[in-house]
Amino acid sequence: MKINKFILKQIFDIKTYGIRELFRKLYLLIKIIARIPIYIIAIVPCIIIRSIRPWITIRIARISSTNFGNLARDPALYYCKKKLKIDQPTSRHIDLVYIHHKDKIYNKQLAKMWKRKLNFLSSYLLDPINRVNKFIPGWKIHAIKLTSTGRLFDSLSDKCQPLDFTNEEEIYGKKMLSKFGLKDNDKFVCLAIRDGAYQLRKIPTRFRDWSYHEYRNWDIDKFILAAEELAKKGYYVLRMGVVAEKPFNSNNPKIIDYANSNLRSDFLDIYLGAKCTFCVSSGLGFDELATIFRKPVVLIYTPVATMGKNREKVLLLYKHHILKKENRRLSFSEIFSHGVAYTMDSKVFEEKGIELVDNTPEEIRDVVIEMAENLEFKIQPNSEDEELQKTFRSLLALNNKRFIPSGADPKSMGIREHAHFYGPIKLRYSTKFLRENKNWLR
């Protein structure tokens, strides 16, 4: 079945993109055939690795670098589990990792920092061994599982700090902040809001249809009000990004369109994420930095049940789910019962007759300012607000159990992540939204 799908896809691609696509595929086929002798040679080190296992186990993993979130989170989870001795082999072992030489590294500073922490070797050496190893029974003993949901790392993040800067990097980082007008003690917020520009630059639509992720995109103008309010409170606000669809327009000198600045760099991307007071994110890989460096996050995100943050320092806000045929907003539990709580495809929302409507600038401002005031004044919620938060958490836990039975295979249900949480639910929802929309908590 998979072979038939593969062949049909090749035919479809060639019909769609023409003779150039045919030549591109032939070129790739020739390259695969040319590598066969290398794989034959790799059998020898695989045999050696298996032979010495009674004395020492060698494990190998390929680190994905083409996605910022994976490059941040996956090695962090591995590093913390190793440091805290969680799920580690009981026998003596050596772990080796690599980034494939053909993988484009979308943040070289992050890769550089991981190379200071982990045992990296050349992919020219390790990749053939890793590939051949997987054809030999018992290969899992010699593999490192890197990928996982972010929730497990959330449970470890307060116990482990995987990344740090050198003294030289700290000095350089402060120097660069001063060029934006920031002094040592100035507070600043990173605004990491998704639009369609970055993915299109990374992989053009000719090679991948990104329309399935359109529901995640935002108009950056909806965040200007929140940025202005933060500036009034003394914060600098830096709009993050490698590339953006439109500028972040404000005359306030404390609001900086970093994404379109000539000072933007891979190093500053990481340094800003590590040093910010908190991060406002629409669910980008960038907010993984906040978790790694234990920074609070305002997460304005959809879908409602697959978010990967479960920390006390996370404040949530979801897009509105409108049932079009009745022209009304779905309650929290109805989002689950209508089958879109786990949906990560724009077409599914459309097929089910549900429109995702952006939060208003005022709703965004309220949740962002709530985070700022909580951090500044250590505000304790009153009994009514705490009861609303308990209701939200209870509904989240209840619906997760109700709609995803324990032990179910998420892939068979069209779900990319497990719905369960590691430990009790700790995150909070926008307090003002819950106060003003109590009927949503049903």
C-alpha positions in Angstrom: 0.0 0.0 0.0 2.8 2.4 0.9 4.7 1.6 -2.2 1.6 2.3 -4.4 1.1 5.6 -2.6 4.8 6.5 -3.2 4.6 5.7 -6.9 1.3 7.6 -7.3 2.9 10.6 -5.6 5.9 10.6 -8.0 3.5 10.5 -11.0 1.4 13.3 -9.6 4.5 15.4 -8.9 5.8 14.9 -12.4 2.4 15.7 -14.0 2.1 18.8 -11.8 5.6 20.3 -12.1 6.7 18.9 -15.5 10.0 17.8 -17.0 12.2 19.6 -14.4 10.6 17.5 -11.6 11.3 14.3 -13.6 15.0 15.2 -13.9 15.1 16.2 -10.2 13.7 12.8 -9.2 16.1 11.0 -11.5 19.0 12.9 -10.0 17.9 11.9 -6.5 17.6 8.2 -7.6 21.2 8.3 -9.0 22.4 9.8 -5.7 20.8 7.0 -3.7 22.3 4.3 -6.0 25.7 5.9 -5.7 25.6 5.6 -1.9 25.0 1.9 -1.9 28.8 1.1 -1.6 29.0 3.4 1.4 26.3 1.5 3.1 28.0 -1.8 2.4 31.2 -0.4 4.0 29.1 0.7 7.0 28.2 -2.9 7.8 31.8 -3.4 9.2 31.5 -0.7 12.0 28.0 -2.0 12.7 29.3 -5.5 13.3 32.1 -4.0 15.6 29.5 -2.1 17.6 27.4 -5.2 18.1 30.5 -7.2 19.0 31.7 -4.9 21.8 28.2 -4.5 23.4 29.0 -6.9 26.3 31.5 -4.3 27.5 30.2 -1.0 26.2 27.0 0.0 24.3 27.4 2.7 21.6 24.2 4.6 20.8 23.6 6.9 17.9 21.0 9.6 17.0 20.4 12.1 14.3 19.4 15.5 15.5 16.9 17.3 13.3 18.0 20.9 12.6 15.5 22.0 10.0 12.8 22.9 12.6 13.8 25.4 15.3 11.5 23.9 17.9 12.9 20.4 17.4 16.5 21.6 17.5 15.7 23.4 20.8 13.5 20.8 22.5 14.7 17.4 21.5 18.3 17.7 22.5 17.2 19.5 25.7 15.0 16.6 26.7 17.7 14.1 25.9 20.3 16.2 27.9 18.1 16.6 31.0 17.1 12.9 31.0 20.7 12.0 30.8 21.8 14.4 33.5 19.0 13.4 35.8 19.5 9.7 35.0 16.0 9.1 33.6 15.4 6.2 31.2 19.2 5.6 30.8 20.9 2.3 30.1 22.2 0.6 33.3 25.3 -0.6 31.5 28.3 1.4 30.4 27.5 3.3 27.2 28.7 6.1 24.9 26.2 8.3 23.1 27.1 9.9 19.7 24.9 12.4 17.8 25.1 14.2 14.5 23.3 16.7 12.3 23.1 15.5 8.7 25.4 17.4 6.4 22.5 18.0 4.0 20.2 19.4 6.6 20.0 23.1 6.6 20.6 24.5 10.1 18.1 27.3 10.6 19.8 28.6 13.7 23.6 28.1 13.8 24.0 29.5 17.3 21.7 26.9 18.7 23.6 24.1 17.0 26.9 25.6 18.2 25.6 25.6 21.8 24.5 22.0 21.6 27.9 21.0 20.2 29.4 22.2 23.5 27.1 19.9 25.5 26.8 16.7 23.4 29.1 14.2 21.7 28.9 15.3 18.1 30.6 13.5 15.2 30.6 14.0 11.5 27.4 12.8 9.7 29.6 11.4 6.9 30.8 8.9 9.5 27.7 8.3 11.6 24.8 8.6 9.2 25.7 5.4 7.1 26.2 3.5 10.3 23.0 4.7 11.8 21.0 3.8 8.6 22.5 0.4 8.2 22.1 -0.4 11.9 18.3 -0.1 11.6 18.3 -3.0 9.1 19.8 -5.3 11.7 17.6 -6.9 14.4 18.2 -5.4 17.9 19.0 -2.0 16.5 16.9 -0.1 19.1 19.5 -0.8 21.8 22.0 1.3 19.7 19.6 4.1 19.0 18.7 7.2 21.1 15.1 8.3 21.1 15.3 12.1 20.8 11.8 13.1 19.7 9.0 13.5 22.2 6.2 15.8 23.1 7.2 19.0 24.9 5.2 18.1 28.0 7.8 15.7 29.3 10.5 18.4 29.1 8.2 20.8 30.9 8.2 18.4 33.9 12.0 18.4 33.9 12.8 22.0 32.9 12.8 23.3 36.5 15.4 20.7 37.5 17.8 21.1 34.6 19.3 23.9 32.7 20.7 22.4 29.5 22.1 25.5 27.7 24.3 28.4 28.8 26.4 31.2 27.2 30.1 31.7 27.4 31.5 34.8 29.1 32.3 36.2 25.6 28.8 35.6 24.4 27.4 37.3 27.5 29.5 40.4 26.8 28.6 40.4 23.2 24.9 39.9 23.9 24.8 42.9 26.3 26.6 45.0 23.7 24.0 44.1 21.1 21.1 44.9 23.5 22.6 48.4 24.0 22.3 49.0 20.3 18.5 48.7 20.6 18.6 51.2 23.5 18.3 48.6 26.3 20.3 49.0 29.5 21.4 46.2 31.8 18.3 46.2 34.0 15.7 47.0 31.4 12.8 44.6 31.0 11.8 43.3 27.6 9.3 40.9 26.0 9.8 38.8 23.0 6.8 38.7 20.7 6.9 35.5 18.6 3.9 35.6 16.3 3.4 33.3 13.4 2.6 34.3 9.8 3.1 32.5 6.6 6.4 34.0 5.5 8.9 31.9 7.3 7.6 28.5 6.2 7.3 29.7 2.6 10.9 30.8 2.7 12.0 27.5 4.2 10.1 25.3 1.8 8.3 27.0 -1.1 4.8 25.9 -2.0 6.2 24.1 -5.1 7.5 21.4 -2.7 5.0 21.6 0.1 1.4 22.8 0.5 1.4 25.0 3.6 -2.3 25.8 3.5 -3.1 23.2 6.1 -1.4 25.4 8.7 -3.1 28.6 7.8 -5.2 28.5 10.9 -2.0 29.2 12.9 -1.3 32.5 11.2 -1.9 35.9 12.7 -2.1 39.5 11.6 0.7 41.2 13.7 -1.3 44.4 13.9 -3.6 42.7 16.5 -0.6 42.8 18.9 0.2 46.5 18.6 -2.2 47.4 21.4 -0.6 44.9 23.8 2.8 46.1 22.8 1.8 49.7 23.5 0.5 48.8 26.9 3.7 47.0 27.8 5.7 50.0 26.7 3.7 52.2 29.1 4.7 49.9 31.9 8.4 50.3 31.0 8.9 47.2 28.9 10.7 47.0 25.6 8.9 44.8 23.1 10.9 43.0 20.3 8.9 41.4 17.5 10.8 38.2 16.7 11.3 36.4 13.4 13.7 35.6 10.7 11.4 37.0 8.0 7.9 38.5 8.2 5.0 39.2 5.9 4.6 42.8 7.1 6.3 45.3 9.4 5.4 45.9 13.0 4.5 49.5 12.8 4.8 51.7 15.9 6.3 55.1 16.6 7.1 54.0 20.2 10.9 53.7 20.6 10.4 50.8 23.0 8.6 48.7 20.4 11.2 47.2 18.1 10.6 45.3 14.8 13.6 43.1 15.4 12.6 40.7 12.6 13.1 43.4 10.0 16.2 44.9 11.7 19.6 44.8 10.2 20.9 43.7 13.6 18.9 40.4 13.5 21.2 37.4 13.8 21.1 33.7 14.9 23.0 34.6 18.0 20.6 37.3 19.1 17.6 35.1 18.4 18.8 32.8 21.1 20.1 35.5 23.4 16.9 37.4 23.4 14.8 34.3 24.0 17.1 33.4 27.0 17.1 36.9 28.6 13.6 38.2 28.0 11.3 38.8 31.0 8.7 36.7 29.3 7.6 35.6 25.8 4.3 36.1 24.0 4.0 33.3 21.4 1.4 32.0 19.0 2.9 28.5 19.2 6.2 28.9 17.4 9.4 26.8 18.0 10.9 30.0 19.5 8.8 29.5 22.7 10.8 26.3 23.3 13.6 28.6 24.3 11.5 30.1 27.0 11.0 26.6 28.5 14.7 25.8 28.3 15.6 29.1 30.0 12.7 28.9 32.4 10.9 32.0 31.2 7.2 32.6 31.5 5.1 32.3 28.3 1.8 33.8 27.2 0.6 31.2 24.7 -2.1 32.3 22.3 -2.6 29.0 20.6 -4.9 26.6 18.7 -5.7 23.6 18.8 -6.9 23.6 22.4 -5.7 20.1 23.4 -2.3 19.6 21.7 -0.4 22.5 23.3 2.9 21.3 24.6 3.2 23.6 27.6 2.1 22.5 31.1 3.9 24.8 33.5 2.8 27.3 36.1 4.6 30.0 34.1 2.2 29.5 31.1 -0.8 31.7 30.5 -3.2 30.6 27.8 -5.6 32.1 25.3 -7.3 30.2 22.5 -8.8 31.5 19.2 -12.6 31.6 19.1 -14.3 28.5 17.6 -17.4 29.6 15.7 -20.0 27.1 14.6 -21.0 28.7 11.3 -24.4 27.1 10.7 -25.6 28.5 14.1 -23.4 31.6 14.1 -22.3 31.0 17.7 -19.1 30.4 19.7 -18.5 26.8 20.9 -18.0 26.3 24.6 -14.8 24.7 25.7 -16.2 21.2 26.0 -18.1 21.6 22.6 -14.7 22.1 20.9 -13.9 18.6 22.0 -17.3 17.1 21.2 -17.2 18.6 17.7 -13.9 16.8 17.1 -11.6 19.8 16.6 -9.8 20.0 19.9 -6.8 18.1 18.4 -7.1 19.3 14.8 -4.0 20.6 13.2 -5.3 21.1 9.6 -7.2 24.1 8.3 -9.3 21.8 6.0 -10.7 19.8 9.0 -12.0 23.0 10.6 -13.6 23.9 7.3 -15.1 20.4 6.8 -16.7 20.5 10.2 -18.2 23.9 9.6 -16.1 25.7 12.2 -14.4 29.0 11.7 -11.5 30.1 13.8 -11.7 33.8 14.7 -8.8 35.7 16.0 -8.9 37.1 19.5 -9.5 40.8 19.7 -6.6 43.2 20.3 -8.2 43.9 23.7 -8.3 40.2 24.6 -4.6 39.9 23.7 -3.7 43.0 25.6 -5.5 41.7 28.7 -3.7 38.3 28.8 -0.3 39.9 28.1 -0.8 42.6 30.8 -2.0 39.9 33.3 1.3 38.1 32.8 3.3 41.4 33.3 1.4 42.3 36.5 1.6 38.8 37.9 5.4 38.9 37.5 5.8 42.5 38.8 3.3 42.4 41.7 3.1 38.7 42.5 -0.7 39.0 42.4 -2.6 36.2 44.1 -5.9 35.3 42.5 -9.0 35.8 44.6 -11.2 32.9 45.4 -13.6 33.5 42.5 -10.8 33.7 39.9 -9.1 30.6 41.4 -12.4 28.7 41.1 -12.6 29.6 37.4 -9.1 28.4 36.8 -9.9 25.1 38.6 -12.9 24.7 36.4 -10.8 25.2 33.3 -8.2 22.7 34.3 -10.9 20.2 35.3 -12.6 20.5 31.9 -9.3 20.2 30.1 -8.4 17.0 32.0 -11.9 15.5 31.8 -12.2 16.1 28.0 -8.8 14.7 27.4 -9.7 11.5 29.1 -13.2 11.4 27.5 -12.2 11.9 23.9 -8.8 10.1 23.9 -9.0 6.8 25.7 -5.9 5.9 27.7 -3.5 3.9 25.5 -5.1 4.9 22.2 -2.9 5.4 19.3 -3.0 9.1 18.3 -1.8 8.5 14.8 -4.8 6.2 14.1 -7.1 8.9 15.2 -5.4 11.6 13.1 -3.8 13.2 16.2 -0.2 14.2 16.2 0.4 14.3 19.9 -0.8 12.3 22.9 -3.4 14.3 24.8 -2.4 13.3 28.3 -0.2 15.4 30.6 2.8 14.5 32.6 1.6 15.2 36.1 -1.1 17.6 37.2 -2.2 20.5 35.0 -0.4 23.6 36.1 -1.0 26.2 33.4 -3.6 29.0 33.7 -6.0 30.6 31.3 -6.6 34.4 30.8 -8.3 35.5 34.0 -10.2 38.4 32.5 -11.5 36.2 29.6 -12.8 33.7 32.1 -14.5 36.4 34.2 -16.2 37.9 31.2 -17.1 34.5 29.5 -18.2 32.2 32.3 -20.6 30.5 29.9 -17.6 29.4 27.8 -16.6 27.1 30.7 -19.0 24.3 29.9 
